């Protein structure tokens, strides 16, 4: 028995020895052959067996059998290299960048294409191009990075709303936002719950729904700008298309990545209002000059308060933790991630938290491919009351700016101090007494199957769902004026939004000698459902239960409502690409869309496009120049639509009417709310684009230039109808707007070698012009508080142009007052009399500025040296204005005792200081309340040092568990140069439409420290 055991042991040892000898451990480093920079994620494959990926230092380790004679090394953007194996166990491998980056594959509608074969205007960004820093949504990743695309944040609050405009604005009543497509799923980017709850002031734009998608999961973002690129999306392509592609697993072993950062936020720019002593001096000085009454004079101050500083959360933290797992083999690839993002707001009692998970899985077996992309997230928001309202309904910024700074916070009994001179609540009572919290659950997923058949054909079935469920609880307690008056006010808003997609496409791809053919046909259907409900109660015996027991409210004060809407799309699509001699590129696409939103006479719309590209660099007469590596001309024409007008606009609908008493009881009634228009159809945009892609000096200088003309026709406007119909307006297709412009992109590799320096420049010029308004001569738009008719829509002017009064300085004692019939005295505003009738009234208003910038520009510099990386991003906006409604409140206050902005008040006109800039503020309403004027409409142009990121990759050797470590620090929103006097000229608290800044949520300057571990 012992002999048999010894023989068995000897056999096992011999077999083990054979196995050891049969395996060989190969190590190496993959670098850029020119710059020497390590290449992360390169794939190394043995010719018999064995697969590995390079780590953060470009290193790899691979076990191969003795049968392997070579390795193949590949990476996107570089030429694959075959390495013959010899007796070495370590290899230093340098990869050569492909001739021009135009062989890069970019995502387009319902497919992909080589960048060199693109005939439309498409901007593509990947991880290295994205904005660095604390980015909560996909739009923030590309803000300022794409010429012709303006990303404007509506609020500085965590997760605040964002508006994106691609090549201008062409619609008044329909949406102006692009279509977002996530992993092939066109999503509805509207809010699940509308409204804020009773007596709770909120921003005009809701939180951004795209916050539900973890930016760490995004691999690339393509922005389709011209009609050739967007027409494949038909009725939803008029405002451009943003295609978001999430990360996929790569062939190789398990790759674990952990990325985390932690930072602190502070106010970037504060508003300077009168301090306690300044306020006393100014108010008493105005009384001395004849304003107000002696009873309003301020005596000795016992205890003052800096109300605005009390609203700020000092060093508000922001943090992000992302853990991902990826890998796979030649048949199955996977990428999964877990994410937590938390951001405290700059204003007290506001924050945003997101928990998300993603699974991307793809399996290939023979000629069949099956895959799924699923993400699920939970977002918790805590809101603070703030926004465009006033007096008792005001938010904390309005209250803090206007409140009397000579007052203490509390009364002797511990209750909040109230001013007897104004109907504004105590700012801290608003902050602590108005609670609003939202919980949002969103799951977005697709499952697809793809099969190759008959050698050149591919069929793909893609189905998916987007499901959002949100509840928002709001409670106004007895600490506030409104809460005390109503015995507490509770609101619960609930919404469910679902979208279901099914699409089937068949593709054909064939290369025949000099002909390269690529065809696609398909059918797609999508349905959208929204369900909402709300309940409101007041008259609670106590604030203890908040919204948790609505049954305790006064039963006679309950308000309950609910609603349900549905719309659907049925579409047929096709695209043909023809490439001749790899020089001449032809693209044609067609989409036929049917929508339930439009009239029975115009249910379907047809959206074609045509494009041509010419690779001039392939022509002999260009080659002989020896100058260009890339030179491609592009031209395209196409038609797209806009259906974002809400549901049921083409049919008669009914709403709740007045209560009626029949007999001894009260009954509810319904009344028509809309007149039917069976001819209602899409807004249509026709776009003509001319483009040039260029590259020379081995593509060390490359980029593109585009010139476009985009005409929006059949605009959806509320047109006046005869009163005999019972209505004042009807949604009709009239009017036209033109957007035209030039876009310029240039990438330069300034220095190549151990020290590497690259620069990306973006520039765009845009002209917006209203061409037609049908029977309307002028449309007034925009309001904030008591300010109305802020902007106009008028033929011959840009859409949402500011319309108001020019100010030529201040009336002085020596001026000739006989030139005006207005009752003015020295120290009053000198308004310009445009028509010369000696009276300044509404007839003297002129266009004062533009709500949309004429020029946008950005510059990104990236430096690499021996493991160090420095990224600097600067952006700028020029030729844009904004109404600063906080200045309106300063020049035209509701009463004397309200606090105001410091600079105008401290430098006001007096007998001893005859300013020609600021008025005396004595009887400021003497000439009427001319709120929109050349003082309150300010220049909102700016240049901003947006982001600076410094990173260092730690060189690791012989580590078993950690493949790479990168440490980085980031500064975000660091400095801004601007003439604008509000918080931030880059935001628009009004959301869409005219740019109006009033009680804006301030933006943050952020400093962060982060680490990236590759395990």
WOJO-V994849 format. One record per residue. N is the residue number from 0. RES is the residue in one letter. PSI is psi in degrees with one decimal (* if undefined). Layout:
n res psi
N RES PSI
N RES PSI
This chain:
n res psi
0 X -43.3
1 X -38.5
2 X -42.1
3 X -37.5
4 X -40.5
5 X -38.1
6 X -40.2
7 X -43.9
8 X -43.8
9 X -39.3
10 X -43.1
11 X -44.1
12 X -38.5
13 X -42.2
14 X -41.3
15 X -41.7
16 X -39.7
17 X -42.5
18 X -40.2
19 X -44.2
20 X -24.9
21 X -15.4
22 X 145.7
23 X 134.0
24 X 119.2
25 X 133.6
26 X 165.3
27 X 179.6
28 X 134.5
29 X 124.9
30 X 161.0
31 X 125.0
32 X -28.2
33 X -52.1
34 X -21.2
35 X 4.4
36 X 139.8
37 X 145.7
38 X 118.8
39 X 129.9
40 X 10.1
41 X 147.2
42 X 128.9
43 X 122.3
44 X 128.9
45 X 150.8
46 X -15.3
47 X -48.9
48 X 162.8
49 X 127.0
50 X 140.3
51 X 164.3
52 X 145.2
53 X 147.8
54 X -164.2
55 X -21.2
56 X 7.8
57 X 7.4
58 X 154.5
59 X 159.2
60 X 131.8
61 X 128.8
62 X 122.7
63 X 157.1
64 X 164.1
65 X -14.5
66 X -15.1
67 X 133.0
68 X -9.3
69 X 162.9
70 X 145.7
71 X 124.2
72 X 128.8
73 X 152.5
74 X 142.4
75 X 129.9
76 X -4.3
77 X 154.9
78 X 132.4
79 X 147.0
80 X 135.4
81 X 123.8
82 X 122.0
83 X 131.3
84 X 145.3
85 X -147.2
86 X -8.3
87 X 154.6
88 X -3.8
89 X 135.5
90 X 131.3
91 X 115.2
92 X 126.9
93 X 125.1
94 X 146.6
95 X 129.2
96 X 142.5
97 X 152.4
98 X 96.1
99 X 141.4
100 X 2.9
101 X -5.2
102 X -0.9
103 X 140.3
104 X 129.5
105 X 154.2
106 X 131.0
107 X -178.2
108 X 120.9
109 X 38.8
110 X -167.7
111 X 164.7
112 X 151.3
113 X 139.8
114 X -32.9
115 X -17.7
116 X 2.8
117 X 131.7
118 X -15.0
119 X -178.3
120 X 104.7
121 X 127.4
122 X 129.3
123 X 130.2
124 X 142.2
125 X -170.1
126 X -41.5
127 X -19.4
128 X -17.2
129 X 153.4
130 X 139.8
131 X 160.8
132 X -163.1
133 X 87.5
134 X 122.4
135 X -17.6
136 X 166.1
137 X -36.5
138 X -36.4
139 X -23.9
140 X -29.9
141 X 2.7
142 X 122.6
143 X -1.2
144 X -16.0
145 X 121.9
146 X 137.8
147 X 1.4
148 X 118.3
149 X 123.5
150 X 116.3
151 X 124.7
152 X 132.7
153 X -20.4
154 X 149.6
155 X 0.5
156 X 152.5
157 X 124.7
158 X 18.8
159 X 160.2
160 X 151.7
161 X 134.5
162 X 138.5
163 X 127.6
164 X 125.3
165 X 114.5
166 X 47.1
167 X -171.2
168 X 131.0
169 X 8.1
170 X 149.6
171 X -53.9
172 X -20.3
173 X 170.0
174 X 156.2
175 X 7.4
176 X 150.9
177 X 165.7
178 X 133.2
179 X 130.2
180 X 115.8
181 X 113.6
182 X 44.6
183 X 0.1
184 X 112.8
185 X 119.1
186 X 154.1
187 X 113.5
188 X 23.6
189 X 162.9
190 X 143.6
191 X -39.2
192 X 126.8
193 X 149.4
194 X 169.6
195 X -11.3
196 X 158.4
197 X 134.5
198 X 28.3
199 X 115.5
200 X 128.2
201 X 170.0
202 X 158.0
203 X -25.3
204 X 140.0
205 X 167.4
206 X 155.7
207 X 118.3
208 X -25.0
209 X -6.7
210 X -20.6
211 X -13.1
212 X 123.2
213 X 117.1
214 X -27.9
215 X -21.0
216 X -9.6
217 X 126.4
218 X -39.6
219 X 156.0
220 X 124.2
221 X 134.0
222 X 114.2
223 X 120.7
224 X -41.0
225 X 169.5
226 X -28.0
227 X -36.3
228 X -33.0
229 X -15.9
230 X -23.5
231 X -14.9
232 X 3.2
233 X -114.9
234 X -5.3
235 X 12.1
236 X 0.1
237 X -30.1
238 X 19.8
239 X 167.1
240 X 133.2
241 X 114.9
242 X 120.6
243 X 123.0
244 X 125.3
245 X 169.7
246 X 145.6
247 X 157.9
248 X 155.3
249 X 153.1
250 X 130.9
251 X -175.2
252 X 178.4
253 X 129.5
254 X 118.9
255 X 129.0
256 X 131.5
257 X 121.9
258 X 131.0
259 X 145.7
260 X 157.1
261 X 135.9
262 X 174.0
263 X 144.6
264 X 141.6
265 X 166.1
266 X 128.9
267 X -50.3
268 X 128.1
269 X 161.6
270 X 132.3
271 X 106.1
272 X 170.4
273 X 132.7
274 X 175.5
275 X -49.8
276 X -40.7
277 X -40.6
278 X -46.8
279 X -46.1
280 X -40.8
281 X -47.9
282 X -46.4
283 X -34.7
284 X -38.9
285 X -37.9
286 X -40.0
287 X -31.5
288 X -3.8
289 X 2.8
290 X 141.9
291 X -160.1
292 X 162.9
293 X -28.2
294 X -15.1
295 X -1.3
296 X 142.9
297 X 127.5
298 X -146.7
299 X 141.1
300 X 123.4
301 X -50.1
302 X 114.5
303 X 169.9
304 X 132.6
305 X 89.1
306 X -39.0
307 X -39.7
308 X -27.4
309 X -17.2
310 X -14.2
311 X 141.9
312 X 114.6
313 X 132.8
314 X 51.7
315 X 124.8
316 X 151.9
317 X 137.4
318 X 155.8
319 X 136.5
320 X 123.8
321 X 124.7
322 X 124.8
323 X 151.7
324 X 129.9
325 X 161.1
326 X -161.8
327 X -178.7
328 X -167.4
329 X -15.0
330 X -36.8
331 X 131.8
332 X 147.1
333 X 152.6
334 X 122.1
335 X 153.5
336 X 154.6
337 X 138.1
338 X 141.4
339 X 128.3
340 X 130.1
341 X 131.1
342 X 121.1
343 X 144.4
344 X 160.3
345 X -22.7
346 X 141.2
347 X 149.5
348 X 24.4
349 X 138.6
350 X 169.3
351 X 134.4
352 X 137.5
353 X 132.0
354 X 125.9
355 X 157.8
356 X 147.5
357 X 145.0
358 X 118.6
359 X 124.6
360 X 136.2
361 X 132.5
362 X 133.7
363 X 130.3
364 X 106.3
365 X -122.4
366 X 16.9
367 X 139.8
368 X 134.3
369 X 134.2
370 X 164.4
371 X 145.5
372 X 114.3
373 X 131.4
374 X 142.3
375 X 139.7
376 X 154.4
377 X 125.6
378 X 127.2
379 X 122.7
380 X 135.1
381 X 121.6
382 X 150.5
383 X 142.7
384 X 117.0
385 X 144.4
386 X -162.3
387 X 69.9
388 X 171.7
389 X 171.9
390 X -135.0
391 X -26.3
392 X 1.6
393 X 158.7
394 X -177.5
395 X -30.2
396 X -46.2
397 X -48.0
398 X -41.0
399 X -34.3
400 X -43.4
401 X -17.8
402 X 151.2
403 X 114.9
404 X -3.5
405 X -4.2
406 X 150.0
407 X 172.2
408 X -42.6
409 X 154.0
410 X 173.8
411 X -29.5
412 X 5.2
413 X -6.4
414 X 162.2
415 X 137.8
416 X 135.3
417 X 144.7
418 X 133.5
419 X -6.8
420 X 0.4
421 X 150.0
422 X 51.2
423 X 139.9
424 X 158.6
425 X 127.6
426 X -39.6
427 X -27.2
428 X -39.5
429 X -46.5
430 X -39.4
431 X -14.3
432 X -6.5
433 X 109.1
434 X 136.8
435 X 126.7
436 X 139.8
437 X 142.0
438 X 119.3
439 X 131.3
440 X 126.0
441 X 132.3
442 X 127.6
443 X 125.3
444 X 151.0
445 X 149.8
446 X 130.6
447 X 148.8
448 X 136.3
449 X 134.4
450 X 132.7
451 X 132.7
452 X 158.4
453 X 32.5
454 X -47.1
455 X 2.1
456 X 146.9
457 X 129.6
458 X 137.2
459 X 131.2
460 X 126.1
461 X 120.8
462 X 150.0
463 X 172.7
464 X 146.8
465 X 113.7
466 X 122.2
467 X 138.5
468 X 122.7
469 X 141.4
470 X 134.0
471 X 124.7
472 X 127.3
473 X 134.1
474 X 130.8
475 X 113.1
476 X -175.9
477 X -2.0
478 X -22.0
479 X 161.4
480 X -46.7
481 X -38.3
482 X -42.4
483 X -39.7
484 X -25.4
485 X 4.9
486 X 38.1
487 X 141.9
488 X 121.5
489 X 141.0
490 X 140.7
491 X 120.5
492 X 132.3
493 X 139.0
494 X 147.3
495 X 125.3
496 X 130.2
497 X 146.2
498 X 132.6
499 X 135.7
500 X 138.4
501 X 125.0
502 X 145.7
503 X 126.3
504 X 150.9
505 X 127.6
506 X 151.0
507 X 128.0
508 X 124.8
509 X 136.1
510 X 119.1
511 X 100.5
512 X -111.5
513 X 1.1
514 X 132.2
515 X 115.3
516 X 141.0
517 X 113.6
518 X 150.8
519 X 132.9
520 X 153.6
521 X 170.1
522 X 140.4
523 X 144.1
524 X 140.5
525 X 137.3
526 X 139.9
527 X 133.3
528 X 135.5
529 X 129.7
530 X 132.1
531 X 153.0
532 X 152.1
533 X 150.5
534 X 143.4
535 X 136.8
536 X 154.8
537 X 175.8
538 X 42.8
539 X 150.4
540 X -19.9
541 X 157.6
542 X -0.4
543 X -37.1
544 X -14.1
545 X -126.8
546 X 6.0
547 X -10.4
548 X 79.2
549 X -20.6
550 X -14.3
551 X -6.2
552 X 166.0
553 X 117.3
554 X -19.4
555 X -5.8
556 X 10.2
557 X 140.4
558 X 119.0
559 X 138.5
560 X 160.9
561 X 162.4
562 X 160.8
563 X 132.5
564 X 157.9
565 X 142.7
566 X 157.9
567 X 158.1
568 X 137.3
569 X 125.1
570 X 147.5
571 X 134.0
572 X 156.1
573 X 149.2
574 X 141.5
575 X 128.3
576 X 129.9
577 X 125.6
578 X 117.6
579 X 123.2
580 X 14.6
581 X 30.5
582 X -43.5
583 X 120.3
584 X 127.9
585 X 132.7
586 X 134.3
587 X 139.7
588 X 156.7
589 X 133.2
590 X 135.3
591 X 116.4
592 X 134.1
593 X 128.0
594 X 139.5
595 X -8.5
596 X -17.3
597 X 169.7
598 X 157.9
599 X -23.3
600 X -9.6
601 X 47.5
602 X -32.6
603 X 143.4
604 X 150.2
605 X 129.8
606 X 98.0
607 X 165.2
608 X 152.7
609 X 144.8
610 X 151.6
611 X 137.2
612 X 145.0
613 X 112.3
614 X 87.1
615 X -27.2
616 X -15.2
617 X -8.4
618 X 143.1
619 X -38.2
620 X -21.8
621 X -40.2
622 X -37.3
623 X -24.0
624 X -27.3
625 X 27.9
626 X -45.3
627 X 134.6
628 X -31.1
629 X 131.8
630 X 100.5
631 X 129.1
632 X 140.8
633 X 142.8
634 X 145.0
635 X 155.2
636 X 144.2
637 X 168.7
638 X 130.6
639 X 170.7
640 X 172.1
641 X 117.0
642 X 11.9
643 X 72.2
644 X 7.2
645 X 175.3
646 X 153.1
647 X 23.2
648 X -18.9
649 X -6.2
650 X 161.9
651 X 133.7
652 X 165.1
653 X 150.4
654 X 169.0
655 X 133.4
656 X -162.3
657 X 151.0
658 X 144.0
659 X 147.7
660 X 118.0
661 X 118.5
662 X -124.7
663 X 6.2
664 X 157.7
665 X 133.5
666 X 154.0
667 X 152.4
668 X 163.3
669 X 153.6
670 X 146.8
671 X 137.6
672 X -8.5
673 X 141.7
674 X 140.1
675 X 148.1
676 X 89.8
677 X -10.9
678 X 0.5
679 X 134.2
680 X -176.1
681 X 148.9
682 X 140.2
683 X 133.5
684 X 126.1
685 X 132.2
686 X 133.0
687 X 129.6
688 X 135.1
689 X 128.6
690 X 156.5
691 X 122.6
692 X 134.3
693 X 156.7
694 X 132.1
695 X 175.4
696 X 54.4
697 X 36.6
698 X 22.4
699 X -22.3
700 X 120.0
701 X 165.5
702 X -155.5
703 X 157.4
704 X 132.3
705 X 139.1
706 X 131.0
707 X 154.7
708 X 119.3
709 X 112.4
710 X 119.3
711 X 122.8
712 X 166.3
713 X 44.6
714 X 146.6
715 X 105.4
716 X 150.5
717 X 104.3
718 X 139.4
719 X 137.2
720 X 160.0
721 X 140.8
722 X -20.7
723 X -16.8
724 X -16.0
725 X 0.6
726 X 161.4
727 X -30.3
728 X 163.3
729 X 136.6
730 X 121.3
731 X 156.1
732 X 98.8
733 X 159.5
734 X 163.1
735 X 147.4
736 X 139.2
737 X 131.9
738 X 127.2
739 X 154.0
740 X 178.6
741 X 135.7
742 X 137.4
743 X 131.2
744 X 134.8
745 X 128.9
746 X 130.5
747 X 133.3
748 X 93.0
749 X -41.3
750 X 133.1
751 X 135.6
752 X -154.7
753 X -34.8
754 X 125.0
755 X 134.7
756 X 120.5
757 X 146.3
758 X 138.5
759 X 127.5
760 X 136.6
761 X 138.5
762 X 142.0
763 X 140.9
764 X 133.9
765 X 134.9
766 X 125.0
767 X 134.8
768 X 127.9
769 X 124.5
770 X -31.1
771 X 141.5
772 X 19.8
773 X -132.5
774 X -9.1
775 X 136.5
776 X -33.0
777 X 141.9
778 X 124.2
779 X 147.2
780 X 148.6
781 X 135.3
782 X 158.2
783 X 113.8
784 X -124.5
785 X -1.4
786 X 126.3
787 X 171.7
788 X 50.4
789 X -41.1
790 X 169.2
791 X 155.2
792 X 113.3
793 X 139.8
794 X 131.7
795 X -4.8
796 X 157.9
797 X 149.0
798 X 141.6
799 X 44.3
800 X 138.7
801 X 138.1
802 X 113.4
803 X -151.5
804 X 138.1
805 X 138.0
806 X 126.6
807 X 26.9
808 X -150.6
809 X 138.6
810 X 132.1
811 X 163.8
812 X -34.8
813 X 3.9
814 X 160.2
815 X 100.2
816 X -5.5
817 X -8.0
818 X -4.1
819 X 147.6
820 X -6.3
821 X 147.2
822 X 86.0
823 X 154.9
824 X 171.0
825 X 134.2
826 X -8.6
827 X 159.3
828 X 140.5
829 X 91.3
830 X 144.1
831 X 128.9
832 X 96.0
833 X -44.7
834 X -0.2
835 X 21.2
836 X 8.6
837 X 9.5
838 X 129.2
839 X 112.4
840 X -163.4
841 X -23.8
842 X -12.3
843 X 9.2
844 X 146.1
845 X 167.6
846 X 126.6
847 X -14.8
848 X 178.4
849 X 136.6
850 X -13.8
851 X 136.4
852 X 145.2
853 X -33.3
854 X 138.3
855 X 146.2
856 X 154.9
857 X 157.6
858 X 127.9
859 X 125.9
860 X 134.9
861 X 124.5
862 X 136.4
863 X 134.1
864 X 114.3
865 X 54.7
866 X -13.0
867 X 141.7
868 X 131.7
869 X 124.7
870 X 126.1
871 X 124.6
872 X 124.0
873 X 133.6
874 X 161.7
875 X 152.8
876 X 136.6
877 X 150.4
878 X 40.3
879 X 148.5
880 X 166.0
881 X 138.9
882 X 118.3
883 X 93.4
884 X -15.4
885 X -29.0
886 X -36.0
887 X -44.7
888 X -26.3
889 X -45.1
890 X -29.1
891 X 69.3
892 X 153.0
893 X -33.5
894 X 169.2
895 X -37.7
896 X -0.6
897 X 137.6
898 X 159.9
899 X 176.1
900 X 142.5
901 X -45.1
902 X -48.7
903 X -37.1
904 X -38.4
905 X -21.2
906 X 25.5
907 X 161.7
908 X 130.4
909 X 171.2
910 X -37.4
911 X -13.2
912 X 75.8
913 X 70.1
914 X 140.9
915 X 13.7
916 X -50.7
917 X 141.5
918 X -178.5
919 X -19.9
920 X 17.5
921 X 120.9
922 X 60.7
923 X -17.3
924 X 11.6
925 X -38.3
926 X 14.3
927 X 163.6
928 X 85.9
929 X 72.5
930 X -41.3
931 X 106.6
932 X 178.5
933 X -6.8
934 X -43.7
935 X -24.6
936 X 105.6
937 X 156.6
938 X 117.2
939 X 19.9
940 X 152.5
941 X 159.4
942 X 130.3
943 X 133.2
944 X 95.1
945 X -53.1
946 X 140.0
947 X 124.8
948 X 127.4
949 X 123.4
950 X 155.5
951 X 126.1
952 X 116.7
953 X 125.5
954 X 117.0
955 X 141.7
956 X 136.6
957 X 36.9
958 X 137.7
959 X -35.8
960 X -23.5
961 X 118.1
962 X -32.3
963 X 147.2
964 X 125.9
965 X 123.5
966 X 141.4
967 X 154.0
968 X 144.4
969 X 134.4
970 X 129.9
971 X 137.7
972 X 52.5
973 X -40.9
974 X 152.1
975 X 138.8
976 X 118.4
977 X 156.7
978 X -6.0
979 X 140.3
980 X -3.2
981 X -166.3
982 X -52.4
983 X 121.4
984 X -9.6
985 X -3.8
986 X 161.3
987 X 91.3
988 X -18.0
989 X -3.5
990 X -115.1
991 X 169.7
992 X -156.0
993 X 144.2
994 X 110.8
995 X 121.4
996 X 114.9
997 X 120.0
998 X 38.5
999 X 145.0
1000 X 121.9
1001 X 155.7
1002 X 160.6
1003 X 145.8
1004 X 126.5
1005 X 137.5
1006 X 130.9
1007 X 151.7
1008 X 130.9
1009 X 165.5
1010 X 141.4
1011 X 121.0
1012 X 128.2
1013 X 113.4
1014 X *
